[in-house]
Amino acid sequence: MPYLSLIIPFYNEEKNLPLLAKELNSVLPNLNKSFEVIFIDDGSTDDSFNVLKDIVKDNWKIIRFRKNFGQTAAWAAGLNNAKGEVIIIMDSDLENNPNDIPMLLEKIDQGYDIVSGWRKNRWKDSLFTRRLTSKMANWLTSKISGVKLNDLGCSLRAYRREVLDGVQLYGEMHRFLAILAYWQGAKLIEVEVNFRPRKYGQSKYGLSRIRRVLLDLIVIKFLSGYSTKPIYFFGRLGIFSIVASIFTFLAMVYYKFWGGKTFIETPLPVLTVLFFVIGIMFVLIGLLAEMIMRTYHESQDRKTYSIKEKVNFN
């Protein structure tokens, strides 16, 4: 079993792959650790696959998708096929520098479960365009998730394999992998890594992804806090709505007898009924979600906890 599994997804990177392979050949053998390299061809339409096939060695592997499924699917395929004790994921566009790999492994050896890269000097010449947008996205994610990361979009990260067990990736959730593991008790550190502008090809990222990222962030925040007790979330909304209906009812009575307003002269009767019905619906949705989640966990035999270590278990 190798110590390190290096996962590298790519899509239409035929010019970058030979350069990346050359850099990896100058770094990986000097680690003095066993390793495997897993390339994920995410449905490339250029000659990337054939170019890479002429480069790979015995411990270099390729997984080729039938079509472009997206980066999250590529990460998931890499994780499902990796055998290493430590897993490092990096981009194939040469923006990540393989020379940072030894530093990531050094931090893992110091006892950290996740080592996340921070491209501190990225977009330094685009303060009011990409850099500002990136800072806002990272700030918002940190506030919602409770995990402070300066560079959520950096793929270059190292993980202990055990902290990723049971983590399922969907949508655009690959970028939240460190957050998902951190919520399970993983010890995380962020370190500065090198950033190099892309030489060949075009970036696969754009501002259009912000909407999807925010929606996925809301989903994982809900799942992290209420996946085992959804009644707490929906029930809280339901109780709030029912309390609001009581206040609107009292206000309606006040205006009727002391405010000189009949029921039909204010929207309060409609609001009272609306808030009450919505409150009851939220409570019922919470109960339904509770039954669904219990059925899900029991049928899948999924645990609601993560074990880091066992002692004296034979």
One Martini backbone bead per residue (centre of mass of N, CA, C, O) as a GRO file, in nm:
protein
  314
    1MET     BB    1   0.094   0.037   0.025
    2PRO     BB    2   0.083   0.356  -0.020
    3TYR     BB    3   0.141   0.663   0.123
    4LEU     BB    4   0.080   0.817  -0.154
    5SER     BB    5  -0.194   1.000  -0.309
    6LEU     BB    6  -0.215   1.147  -0.632
    7ILE     BB    7  -0.465   1.373  -0.744
    8ILE     BB    8  -0.544   1.445  -1.106
    9PRO     BB    9  -0.743   1.641  -1.263
   10PHE     BB   10  -0.868   1.666  -1.613
   11TYR     BB   11  -0.932   1.917  -1.892
   12ASN     BB   12  -0.788   2.000  -2.156
   13GLU     BB   13  -0.427   1.941  -2.106
   14GLU     BB   14  -0.206   1.872  -2.336
   15LYS     BB   15   0.022   2.099  -2.266
   16ASN     BB   16   0.051   2.054  -1.945
   17LEU     BB   17   0.115   1.751  -1.879
   18PRO     BB   18   0.420   1.725  -1.953
   19LEU     BB   19   0.512   1.943  -1.748
   20LEU     BB   20   0.396   1.810  -1.497
   21ALA     BB   21   0.548   1.540  -1.518
   22LYS     BB   22   0.830   1.661  -1.492
   23GLU     BB   23   0.789   1.780  -1.208
   24LEU     BB   24   0.712   1.515  -1.064
   25ASN     BB   25   0.986   1.366  -1.132
   26SER     BB   26   1.149   1.582  -0.941
   27VAL     BB   27   0.986   1.511  -0.661
   28LEU     BB   28   0.876   1.223  -0.578
   29PRO     BB   29   1.147   1.051  -0.553
   30ASN     BB   30   1.247   1.254  -0.302
   31LEU     BB   31   1.051   1.153  -0.062
   32ASN     BB   32   1.091   0.856   0.041
   33LYS     BB   33   0.805   0.752  -0.070
   34SER     BB   34   0.538   0.595  -0.139
   35PHE     BB   35   0.352   0.607  -0.460
   36GLU     BB   36   0.067   0.751  -0.636
   37VAL     BB   37  -0.081   0.833  -0.959
   38ILE     BB   38  -0.402   0.995  -1.029
   39PHE     BB   39  -0.570   1.029  -1.322
   40ILE     BB   40  -0.849   1.242  -1.435
   41ASP     BB   41  -1.052   1.208  -1.714
   42ASP     BB   42  -1.303   1.461  -1.783
   43GLY     BB   43  -1.376   1.432  -2.095
   44SER     BB   44  -1.180   1.491  -2.307
   45THR     BB   45  -1.151   1.654  -2.647
   46ASP     BB   46  -0.867   1.615  -2.674
   47ASP     BB   47  -0.523   1.474  -2.646
   48SER     BB   48  -0.470   1.409  -2.341
   49PHE     BB   49  -0.481   1.102  -2.308
   50ASN     BB   50  -0.253   1.024  -2.512
   51VAL     BB   51  -0.034   1.192  -2.386
   52LEU     BB   52  -0.044   1.049  -2.105
   53LYS     BB   53  -0.007   0.748  -2.195
   54ASP     BB   54   0.303   0.809  -2.279
   55ILE     BB   55   0.396   0.879  -1.964
   56VAL     BB   56   0.318   0.666  -1.789
   57LYS     BB   57   0.365   0.455  -1.519
   58ASP     BB   58   0.324   0.210  -1.298
   59ASN     BB   59   0.229   0.438  -1.060
   60TRP     BB   60   0.055   0.547  -1.300
   61LYS     BB   61  -0.280   0.656  -1.336
   62ILE     BB   62  -0.597   0.613  -1.522
   63ILE     BB   63  -0.911   0.787  -1.542
   64ARG     BB   64  -1.182   0.753  -1.770
   65PHE     BB   65  -1.429   0.932  -1.890
   66ARG     BB   66  -1.700   0.948  -2.102
   67LYS     BB   67  -1.751   1.232  -1.972
   68ASN     BB   68  -1.835   1.540  -1.847
   69PHE     BB   69  -1.885   1.558  -1.481
   70GLY     BB   70  -1.676   1.702  -1.317
   71GLN     BB   71  -1.484   1.770  -1.040
   72THR     BB   72  -1.633   1.613  -0.823
   73ALA     BB   73  -1.631   1.338  -0.971
   74ALA     BB   74  -1.324   1.321  -0.996
   75TRP     BB   75  -1.262   1.317  -0.697
   76ALA     BB   76  -1.432   1.071  -0.623
   77ALA     BB   77  -1.278   0.870  -0.802
   78GLY     BB   78  -1.004   0.909  -0.668
   79LEU     BB   79  -1.085   0.834  -0.374
   80ASN     BB   80  -1.201   0.542  -0.446
   81ASN     BB   81  -0.892   0.455  -0.571
   82ALA     BB   82  -0.729   0.516  -0.333
   83LYS     BB   83  -0.445   0.382  -0.112
   84GLY     BB   84  -0.341   0.594   0.063
   85GLU     BB   85  -0.274   0.754   0.366
   86VAL     BB   86  -0.221   0.997   0.177
   87ILE     BB   87  -0.396   1.280   0.025
   88ILE     BB   88  -0.346   1.451  -0.286
   89ILE     BB   89  -0.474   1.746  -0.440
   90MET     BB   90  -0.446   1.864  -0.785
   91ASP     BB   91  -0.388   2.051  -1.044
   92SER     BB   92  -0.312   2.057  -1.416
   93ASP     BB   93  -0.240   2.385  -1.491
   94LEU     BB   94   0.027   2.482  -1.310
   95GLU     BB   95  -0.065   2.653  -1.058
   96ASN     BB   96   0.040   2.421  -0.915
   97ASN     BB   97   0.319   2.324  -0.709
   98PRO     BB   98   0.500   2.035  -0.654
   99ASN     BB   99   0.706   2.167  -0.442
  100ASP     BB  100   0.475   2.163  -0.205
  101ILE     BB  101   0.445   1.867  -0.112
  102PRO     BB  102   0.655   1.837   0.121
  103MET     BB  103   0.515   2.045   0.308
  104LEU     BB  104   0.249   1.897   0.345
  105LEU     BB  105   0.375   1.637   0.468
  106GLU     BB  106   0.505   1.773   0.711
  107LYS     BB  107   0.234   1.856   0.844
  108ILE     BB  108   0.126   1.574   0.873
  109ASP     BB  109   0.366   1.476   1.058
  110GLN     BB  110   0.271   1.695   1.289
  111GLY     BB  111  -0.069   1.609   1.305
  112TYR     BB  112  -0.229   1.677   1.067
  113ASP     BB  113  -0.518   1.614   0.860
  114ILE     BB  114  -0.518   1.907   0.719
  115VAL     BB  115  -0.372   2.071   0.425
  116SER     BB  116  -0.413   2.403   0.316
  117GLY     BB  117  -0.399   2.603   0.053
  118TRP     BB  118  -0.249   2.944  -0.005
  119ARG     BB  119  -0.292   3.193  -0.257
  120LYS     BB  120  -0.190   3.493  -0.170
  121ASN     BB  121  -0.099   3.622  -0.474
  122ARG     BB  122  -0.362   3.609  -0.597
  123TRP     BB  123  -0.482   3.871  -0.778
  124LYS     BB  124  -0.290   4.128  -0.713
  125ASP     BB  125  -0.372   4.282  -1.006
  126SER     BB  126  -0.707   4.233  -0.916
  127LEU     BB  127  -0.861   4.385  -0.680
  128PHE     BB  128  -1.162   4.478  -0.828
  129THR     BB  129  -1.222   4.178  -0.914
  130ARG     BB  130  -1.118   3.880  -0.838
  131ARG     BB  131  -1.010   3.937  -0.550
  132LEU     BB  132  -1.268   4.052  -0.423
  133THR     BB  133  -1.452   3.812  -0.484
  134SER     BB  134  -1.282   3.603  -0.333
  135LYS     BB  135  -1.293   3.734  -0.052
  136MET     BB  136  -1.601   3.729  -0.021
  137ALA     BB  137  -1.640   3.422  -0.051
  138ASN     BB  138  -1.454   3.338   0.186
  139TRP     BB  139  -1.600   3.497   0.407
  140LEU     BB  140  -1.881   3.370   0.377
  141THR     BB  141  -1.794   3.078   0.424
  142SER     BB  142  -1.676   3.119   0.707
  143LYS     BB  143  -1.939   3.217   0.840
  144ILE     BB  144  -2.121   2.969   0.774
  145SER     BB  145  -1.912   2.727   0.861
  146GLY     BB  146  -1.672   2.811   1.080
  147VAL     BB  147  -1.429   2.807   0.864
  148LYS     BB  148  -1.107   2.932   0.832
  149LEU     BB  149  -1.050   3.041   0.492
  150ASN     BB  150  -0.863   3.211   0.241
  151ASP     BB  151  -0.873   2.945   0.018
  152LEU     BB  152  -1.120   2.763  -0.110
  153GLY     BB  153  -1.015   2.717  -0.426
  154CYS     BB  154  -0.787   2.541  -0.336
  155SER     BB  155  -0.677   2.218  -0.427
  156LEU     BB  156  -0.420   2.214  -0.258
  157ARG     BB  157  -0.427   1.916  -0.062
  158ALA     BB  158  -0.401   1.741   0.250
  159TYR     BB  159  -0.494   1.401   0.356
  160ARG     BB  160  -0.618   1.193   0.565
  161ARG     BB  161  -0.788   0.918   0.496
  162GLU     BB  162  -0.982   0.887   0.752
  163VAL     BB  163  -1.131   1.178   0.713
  164LEU     BB  164  -1.283   1.064   0.433
  165ASP     BB  165  -1.459   0.868   0.549
  166GLY     BB  166  -1.792   0.895   0.421
  167VAL     BB  167  -1.748   1.105   0.207
  168GLN     BB  168  -1.976   1.282   0.000
  169LEU     BB  169  -1.998   1.391  -0.344
  170TYR     BB  170  -2.166   1.686  -0.472
  171GLY     BB  171  -2.183   1.888  -0.716
  172GLU     BB  172  -1.964   2.151  -0.569
  173MET     BB  173  -1.826   1.995  -0.302
  174HIS     BB  174  -1.515   1.974  -0.331
  175ARG     BB  175  -1.444   2.256  -0.190
  176PHE     BB  176  -1.572   2.123   0.099
  177LEU     BB  177  -1.394   1.889   0.208
  178ALA     BB  178  -1.248   2.022   0.450
  179ILE     BB  179  -1.507   2.101   0.601
  180LEU     BB  180  -1.632   1.821   0.634
  181ALA     BB  181  -1.388   1.708   0.797
  182TYR     BB  182  -1.384   1.921   1.023
  183TRP     BB  183  -1.673   1.850   1.133
  184GLN     BB  184  -1.541   1.552   1.218
  185GLY     BB  185  -1.249   1.654   1.370
  186ALA     BB  186  -1.037   1.772   1.204
  187LYS     BB  187  -0.708   1.886   1.165
  188LEU     BB  188  -0.637   2.223   1.064
  189ILE     BB  189  -0.426   2.381   0.805
  190GLU     BB  190  -0.285   2.683   0.667
  191VAL     BB  191  -0.081   2.731   0.372
  192GLU     BB  192   0.157   2.860   0.182
  193VAL     BB  193   0.151   2.881  -0.174
  194ASN     BB  194   0.211   2.857  -0.490
  195PHE     BB  195   0.162   3.079  -0.779
  196ARG     BB  196   0.067   3.020  -1.129
  197PRO     BB  197   0.004   3.116  -1.418
  198ARG     BB  198  -0.145   3.029  -1.686
  199LYS     BB  199  -0.030   2.912  -2.006
  200TYR     BB  200  -0.252   2.700  -2.093
  201GLY     BB  201  -0.545   2.758  -2.175
  202GLN     BB  202  -0.855   2.753  -1.995
  203SER     BB  203  -1.053   2.838  -1.762
  204LYS     BB  204  -1.319   2.656  -1.574
  205TYR     BB  205  -1.378   2.924  -1.434
  206GLY     BB  206  -1.649   3.133  -1.295
  207LEU     BB  207  -1.898   3.344  -1.184
  208SER     BB  208  -2.132   3.128  -1.228
  209ARG     BB  209  -2.044   2.946  -0.971
  210ILE     BB  210  -2.140   3.102  -0.721
  211ARG     BB  211  -2.431   3.007  -0.700
  212ARG     BB  212  -2.370   2.702  -0.662
  213VAL     BB  213  -2.187   2.730  -0.415
  214LEU     BB  214  -2.395   2.860  -0.223
  215LEU     BB  215  -2.603   2.631  -0.235
  216ASP     BB  216  -2.411   2.407  -0.132
  217LEU     BB  217  -2.347   2.546   0.138
  218ILE     BB  218  -2.635   2.533   0.249
  219VAL     BB  219  -2.661   2.227   0.241
  220ILE     BB  220  -2.415   2.149   0.428
  221LYS     BB  221  -2.513   2.314   0.667
  222PHE     BB  222  -2.771   2.156   0.712
  223LEU     BB  223  -2.647   1.868   0.731
  224SER     BB  224  -2.456   1.929   0.974
  225GLY     BB  225  -2.699   2.030   1.179
  226TYR     BB  226  -2.985   1.847   1.060
  227SER     BB  227  -2.969   1.546   0.950
  228THR     BB  228  -3.062   1.407   1.241
  229LYS     BB  229  -3.254   1.693   1.315
  230PRO     BB  230  -3.490   1.846   1.132
  231ILE     BB  231  -3.700   1.941   1.348
  232TYR     BB  232  -3.531   2.182   1.454
  233PHE     BB  233  -3.559   2.355   1.201
  234PHE     BB  234  -3.866   2.340   1.125
  235GLY     BB  235  -3.978   2.384   1.412
  236ARG     BB  236  -3.866   2.668   1.454
  237LEU     BB  237  -4.022   2.797   1.221
  238GLY     BB  238  -4.303   2.712   1.317
  239ILE     BB  239  -4.304   2.856   1.592
  240PHE     BB  240  -4.251   3.138   1.486
  241SER     BB  241  -4.511   3.153   1.312
  242ILE     BB  242  -4.716   3.104   1.541
  243VAL     BB  243  -4.632   3.347   1.713
  244ALA     BB  244  -4.698   3.553   1.493
  245SER     BB  245  -5.003   3.485   1.487
  246ILE     BB  246  -5.063   3.575   1.777
  247PHE     BB  247  -4.980   3.874   1.744
  248THR     BB  248  -5.177   3.939   1.512
  249PHE     BB  249  -5.431   3.867   1.674
  250LEU     BB  250  -5.393   4.078   1.900
  251ALA     BB  251  -5.387   4.320   1.709
  252MET     BB  252  -5.669   4.275   1.591
  253VAL     BB  253  -5.825   4.306   1.859
  254TYR     BB  254  -5.729   4.586   1.934
  255TYR     BB  255  -5.842   4.738   1.680
  256LYS     BB  256  -6.137   4.652   1.724
  257PHE     BB  257  -6.177   4.778   2.038
  258TRP     BB  258  -5.940   5.037   2.039
  259GLY     BB  259  -5.866   5.136   1.719
  260GLY     BB  260  -6.110   5.160   1.505
  261LYS     BB  261  -6.088   4.865   1.361
  262THR     BB  262  -6.174   4.645   1.148
  263PHE     BB  263  -6.101   4.347   1.013
  264ILE     BB  264  -6.125   4.457   0.702
  265GLU     BB  265  -5.905   4.710   0.748
  266THR     BB  266  -5.697   4.477   0.781
  267PRO     BB  267  -5.438   4.222   0.733
  268LEU     BB  268  -5.436   4.049   1.000
  269PRO     BB  269  -5.619   3.801   0.946
  270VAL     BB  270  -5.449   3.688   0.715
  271LEU     BB  271  -5.180   3.669   0.874
  272THR     BB  272  -5.276   3.478   1.092
  273VAL     BB  273  -5.346   3.240   0.907
  274LEU     BB  274  -5.078   3.222   0.754
  275PHE     BB  275  -4.884   3.174   0.993
  276PHE     BB  276  -5.028   2.923   1.103
  277VAL     BB  277  -5.013   2.740   0.854
  278ILE     BB  278  -4.707   2.754   0.815
  279GLY     BB  279  -4.633   2.640   1.092
  280ILE     BB  280  -4.769   2.364   1.057
  281MET     BB  281  -4.611   2.284   0.803
  282PHE     BB  282  -4.327   2.286   0.926
  283VAL     BB  283  -4.379   2.068   1.137
  284LEU     BB  284  -4.460   1.846   0.934
  285ILE     BB  285  -4.197   1.851   0.774
  286GLY     BB  286  -4.017   1.773   1.012
  287LEU     BB  287  -4.147   1.496   1.061
  288LEU     BB  288  -4.095   1.383   0.781
  289ALA     BB  289  -3.785   1.424   0.781
  290GLU     BB  290  -3.735   1.245   1.027
  291MET     BB  291  -3.834   0.979   0.900
  292ILE     BB  292  -3.645   0.979   0.655
  293MET     BB  293  -3.370   0.988   0.809
  294ARG     BB  294  -3.412   0.732   0.973
  295THR     BB  295  -3.443   0.545   0.733
  296TYR     BB  296  -3.172   0.608   0.603
  297HIS     BB  297  -2.977   0.530   0.836
  298GLU     BB  298  -3.086   0.237   0.877
  299SER     BB  299  -3.056   0.129   0.580
  300GLN     BB  300  -2.736   0.226   0.561
  301ASP     BB  301  -2.580   0.214   0.830
  302ARG     BB  302  -2.533   0.499   0.940
  303LYS     BB  303  -2.335   0.715   1.106
  304THR     BB  304  -2.336   0.995   1.360
  305TYR     BB  305  -2.019   0.939   1.359
  306SER     BB  306  -1.654   0.977   1.431
  307ILE     BB  307  -1.371   0.770   1.443
  308LYS     BB  308  -1.030   0.799   1.530
  309GLU     BB  309  -1.001   0.579   1.774
  310LYS     BB  310  -0.884   0.258   1.903
  311VAL     BB  311  -0.876   0.064   2.212
  312ASN     BB  312  -0.849  -0.269   2.266
  313PHE     BB  313  -0.927  -0.389   1.979
  314ASN     BB  314  -0.959  -0.726   1.831
   0.00000   0.00000   0.00000
